[in-house]
Amino acid sequence: MVMELAKRDDVPVELTWDLSLIYPTEEAMLADAQKMKELSLSMEASYKGNLTDAATINHCLDDYQEVYRLITLTANYCDLAVSVDYYNSANQTRNDRINSLISEIFSRLTFIESELSEQSEDVLNEAMQQSDTNRCYLAEILRNKAHRLNPETERAISALSQTFSAPYQIYNMAKLADMKFDSFTVNGKEYPLGYSLFEDNYEYEKDTDIRRSAFSAFSTKIRQYENVTAAAYNAQLQTEKTMATLRGFDSVIDSLLFPQQVSRELYNRQIDLITTRLAPHMRKYARLLKKVHNLDRMTFADLKIAVDPEYDPSVTIEESKQYIEKGLAILGDDYVSMIQEAYKKRWVDFAQNQGKSTGGFCASPYGKGSFILLSWNNRMADVFTLAHELGHAGHFRLCNGAQAILDTEVSSYFVEAPSTMNELLMAHYLLKTTPDKRFRRWVLSCMISNTYYHNFVTHLMEAAYQREVYKLIDAGDSVQAETLSSIMKETLQKFWGDDVEISDDAALTWMRQPHYYMGLYSYTYSAGLTVATQVCKRIEAEGQTAVDDWKKVLTAGSTKTPEELAKMAGVDISTDAPLLDTIETIGSIIDEICELTEELGC
């Protein structure tokens, strides 16, 4: 029975994360906010106009690292509080004030990059030789030289950073605060509805009438917000286009790939090969779902149901700890200790409550633990989600411990590899626990419906859609709700063909993801999972040697490019081979699920 979500104040504290791990009190956070403001003023007075020699440059960057550390801590403390309760206006006000201060500080300190960009390569190279902690940051300054604007323009752009984030804020407010869902009725029974209730419960509901009715009711409500959502997204797109043009990029796509250190070839390959090569396998999976559930037709609303929903075990939060500790034990005692710390010190916000962000994420402020958001539904899928987010936590525990703060901004092309790796390790562990065929089919179907579907289908469809949108923007067009729905519908139809009915409600999927406000992020899920799949195979074949290589990769941070990180793990992403092999791996899993279903006769 799906229950109405509680208000945040009514949630048991043990289900919430503990932000006092960042700051014990709000006053402590405000003290650091004042400290970073004063340090930025001191830096401006001491260094502006004086960044002409290697020693001064490095002294300045050492101070900047401290400012950046304080910004990271204060920003996370305030933003994380908002993310669990968009109805709390006091937290929103505090977050806005801190963001405004951060914009002011970044604007004040734009002289650093501007002056460094004007220095000769000889001076910058000398500074790089004198400081390991500043070396990669200075190398990035050299790489960005051609796209820097004049100092006053850069200062103005930085001052407007809070304004540039407004489209995302509008999207979240419409989605998480303003949308109030009515209940829906099936066969005379009334069911509550909400954003997270739909995405975390009804999408997986085994009763077809309830599942499809929930999808219809959910779509009816979000359609009422399609124009404001499209307007927010168009504002984001036009801002990105303006910035790309100002910085001398030929297209928005090029400008967004540049900080990722990813070529167009890598980006397009990920979308094109999956769209064409994976589609036949996923259509076969859709046909299997239709058959085992005796569906009259296969609709978009049916794609997330389990092959064997009766077998899906209920898992408590306490039980999840045992699964995850054992499943990820191969990564070493230090990794297991981190998992235990996450539970003991309340890194995870498990609660389901009104106004909470949907989906899941992990924030890892430098020098602190991690903070993981999800909504616990007592499903094994939640165990995989938590393992995924702990993958981010483990990554940045190692990365933050090994690198200076300016060297922890890992390319988003690679950042989903450690998280999806954990999902695969969990699945491989479960497969070894029993020879039972029904259990094996259930684990394999979890790999498809959770790990691979989420990353290779859901997010890949977002990426394919997003690429078409950027083509319009680069051509000088704008987008409206009708256009966006049309692009999404065509993208889904191209992938699923005649095997899945794509309705106008399915076309509204573009309204549901925040990734479009994060640059080119959606495609990186499949990129990361491609690397993870290949490294997981190495671990299965080679054991500790591959694990050791992987943990070295996790410490590297942004000191390596995505290709270099993958190479350290034994994967050559400069070729099609890893992606094609991963697609065939998915296909073989689906084939085995079909074979087991035939053997089991159900």
DAZILIN-V203896 format. One record per run of one state. SS is the DSSP state (a for helix, b for strand, c for the rest). FROM is the first residue (numbers start at 1). LEN is the number of residues. Records with the same first field share a line. If there is no record, write none. Layout:
SS = FROM-LEN / FROM-LEN
This chain:
c = 1-5 / 7-1 / 11-2 / 16-3 / 22-4 / 48-6 / 84-5 / 109-1 / 119-2 / 131-1 / 148-3 / 160-1 / 165-1 / 179-5 / 187-2 / 192-3 / 201-1 / 205-3 / 224-2 / 247-5 / 259-5 / 293-6 / 303-6 / 312-2 / 315-2 / 328-1 / 332-1 / 345-3 / 350-3 / 354-7 / 364-7 / 374-5 / 403-2 / 408-4 / 416-1 / 432-5 / 475-6 / 500-1 / 502-4 / 512-2 / 518-5 / 543-1 / 556-1 / 560-2 / 569-8 / 601-2
b = 6-1 / 184-3 / 189-3 / 299-1 / 314-1 / 348-2 / 353-1 / 361-3 / 371-3 / 379-1 / 501-1
a = 8-3 / 13-3 / 19-3 / 26-22 / 54-30 / 89-20 / 110-9 / 121-10 / 132-16 / 151-9 / 161-4 / 166-13 / 195-6 / 202-3 / 208-16 / 226-21 / 252-7 / 264-29 / 300-3 / 309-3 / 317-11 / 329-3 / 333-12 / 380-23 / 405-3 / 412-4 / 417-15 / 437-38 / 481-19 / 506-6 / 514-4 / 523-20 / 544-12 / 557-3 / 562-7 / 577-24
